[in-house]
Amino acid sequence: MVRAGTPGGPPPLTSLGAAYSAGASAWASGPAPMYERLAGLLVKFSPVPLGGRLVLDLGSGTGAGSRAALSIGARVIGADLALGMLLSGRHDRPPAAVGNALALPFGRDAFDVVLAPFSLNHLDDPAAGVREAGRIGGHLVASTYAADDDHPAKVAVETALSELGWRRPAWYEALKSAMAAWGTVEGTVAVLERGGMRPLAVEPRAVEFPDLVPGDLVAWRMGMPHSAGFVETLDPDARRSVFGRALELLGADPVPLVRRVIFLAAAAVSSSHVQGARLPSAG
């Protein structure tokens, strides 16, 4: 992930991990349902059969990827930098380990598949994360955000929070910059190849969420780790006020949410497990 202790460089890895760890509760009550659906779609997309395979859910968060993989018969172990995320619902989840995506606590070829829903896109050098995934697993199935992924709810919530003194954390600014490295099909293929893995399928997707009402959209953004910590410091009246202000800014009839994402699958260079996999696609 981002390198700690580099003068003038991105913030320490622990800044990101701490924010996600502290925001686990807000995540579960805000963004989680959206990510459950996205994880399910990613598992269905996989050209690698996951049933019966040993799968690492990398960046497992509150377990959306684990549940999707378990539902089709995979054997799953989780890993995340944020202990707080792993502790969320821990009695109903597979075993998991706290781990840095650049130096995972597993041996070479320990897993059949590394499943990474929206986690490797947190890395300052995503190709290094791809390389580590290729070290411990034969295949990588992952997702990232497309460069044109946006919605007015993001601006509405950030504006409402900033009126109370909130500012974007340094780690979030670094994260936004890092995500741009593979926000296109071409960029994603390049990251995979720099990481030493063979692209099998790279597909942009537009995932619609027509059922989300304005309150759901505000809860989504307020529950994200870059804002959840600030919201947690507010008293109940202030929280209701900022929520209402965000709703006002968003409007009563916002455009429906469409998440623009990229799903990808790749094989370690030495892997020959997959037959008939899809070639990278621009459409």
Order of alpha helices (4+ residues) and beta strands (2+ residues): alpha-alpha-alpha-beta-alpha-beta-alpha-beta-beta-alpha-beta-alpha-alpha-alpha-beta-alpha-alpha-alpha-beta
